[in-house]
Amino acid sequence: MHELRERIAREGRNLGRGILKVDSFINHQVDARLMMSVGRELGRRFAHAGASKVLTAEISGIAPALTTALALNVPVIYARKTKPITMPENAYREKAPSHTKGCFVELLVSPEVLRPDDQVLIIDDFLATGQTISALARLVKRSGATLVGIGAVIEKTFEGGRALLVSQFEVPVEALVSISDMSNGRIVFGE
């Protein structure tokens, strides 16, 4: 996506240690118009997958997951990081390391919203090491639902997440923009 790539080039900041700050349009403040374009494109790429639900992790994955779900006309589920009192005790749980928080986070989804007959598309803001998306996919498996695809807004190809996901799950993996190198303060786009 040309528009997304241009925004990253103009406003993205390399904070070192593989951290790309895109807070001004994706992670903290969301450019709604851009995010609608992101959702339409991800929806187009996964239109054939037959998803009945889109799954993401709170919080920064919600915007692209929501707009993708709108494009596909299906509900969106987000894995919670803390268990609300309204969630049943038998919630599906998985842990994943958080690159930006520097610790493990627990992801929880209620069996009331993720059921064995669901066809699930995972959408997240970043595909880096693949650990968070892998945890989401394990939640899908735990529920008995079927994983039909994985999509990301930005992929940091140098962190190897795609290879991890492809080795674990036999589904299409798509990213709208890839970044191949962030060494020495640079942001280098891939193909």
N, C-alpha and C positions, 0 to 999 in steps of 0.2 A: 504494500500500500504506500503509494508515493507520499500522500499527505502525512501519514503517521511517521514515515521515515524523515520527512522534512522537519516535523515538530521535534523529534528526538535530536536531530542534528542542531537545531536552533536552541532548544530549551533543556535538553537532557544534560545531566552533569555526571561525570565520572568521579565518584567519591573514593576510588581505590578499592582494593580487595574484591573486585568484581561487582561492586554495587553501582547501579545506574539509577540516579535520581530523576524521576519523571513526575514528581509531585505536583507540578503546575498544571498537568493536563490528564494524568491517569490515576495516580495513587492517593492524592490528598484532596486536590481540587480536580474535578472531572470536567473535561470539555465535553458537554453532552452531545453536541453536534458530531464531534470526532468519534465519540463512543458509539453513536448510532451507526456511523459508517463502518466502524470496527465490527459491530454486531451483524450488520448486513453482509459484510464480506465473510465472516466466519460462518454465518448461516448459509450463505451460498456454497461455501466449500464443503459443508456437512449436510446439505439438503438431502442427499441420497442415503444418509446413514440410518434414517428411521428413528431418530431420537424421540423418546417420549418425555424426557426430562433433561435439564442441564444442571450439572453439579459443579460447585466451586468451593473455595475456602474463603471464610471471611477474613479480611474485609476488602482488600484491594482487588480480589477477583470478582466481586459482586457486580460492578458496573459492566465489564465486558460479558459476563455470563448473562446478566439481565437483558442486554441488548441483543445477544445471540438468541436467547430464548424467545424474545419478541419476534425476531426474524423467522424463527422456526415455529412460532405459535404454540409453545409448550411451556410448562412451569419451570421455574428455576429453584434449586435447593442450594443453600449454602451451609457447609459444615461449620458448626459453631466451635469456638475455642474455649468457651466455658459453658457448663451445663446449666440451663435455666431450670427453674422448678417445674416448668410445664413439660419438660422432656422426660419420657419414661426412663426408668432405671436400666432397661435393656437396650439402651442406645448403642449403635455401632460406634466403636472407638478405634482410632489409630493414632500413632505418634509420628511426627515428622520434625526434622531439624529446621529451624528458622534461620536463614542466612542473615537477615537484617536484625533479628532480635538476639542472635547468638545463643539460643537455647532450643530445647525441644518444646513443641506445642502439641497439645492434644486436639484432635479433630473429632467432632461428634455429630452424628446424624441420627435422627429418630426413625425407627422402623415404620412409623406412621406415614412418613413422606417418601421413603425409599423402599420400594417393594420388589419382590422377586420377578414380577412381570414387567418391570421398567427396562427401557432401553436408554442407557445413560451416555450423554456426551459431557466430558469434562472440559471446562474452559477456565483458564487462569490468565492473570496479567503477564506473568513471566514463566518461561521454561528455562531453568538454569541447570541445577544438578538433577532435577527430576524427582527429588525426594518428596515434596509436598504433593505433586500430582500422583506419584506412586502410592502415597498414603490414601489419597482420594479413591484411586482405582481399587485398592484393597478394601475400602469401605463398600464399594460397589459389589465386589466379589463376596464379601461377608454377608451382604443383604440378599444374595442370590440373583440380583439384577444382572443385566448384560451390558458390558462396556462396549460402545459402538465407535468411539473416537476421542481424540484428545486435541484440543486447540489452545493456542497461546497468542497473546498480542505480540510479545517480544520474546525471542529466543536468543540466549547467550550460548552460541554453539560451542564455544571453547570450554564450557563447564561440563559437557558430556551427557546432559540429561536425556537427550533424544535417544542415544544408544541404550541407556538404562531402560527407558520406557519400551523401546522396540524389542529389547531382549525379554522383558517381562510380560508384555501384552501385545497381542496380535491385532492391533487396530491402527487406522490411519492417524498420523500425528502431523498437525499443520501449525505453522506460525506465520503471522503476517509480516513481521520484520525480523531479520536475523542480524545479530552482532557477532562478528568473528574474533574480535580482539579488543581488549580494554587495557592493555599494558601501557605504561608510561603516560597515563592520563588521557589516552586516545579513546575514541568511540569509532570503531571500524565496522562498517556494514558488510555483511556477507551477501551472497547471491539470493 
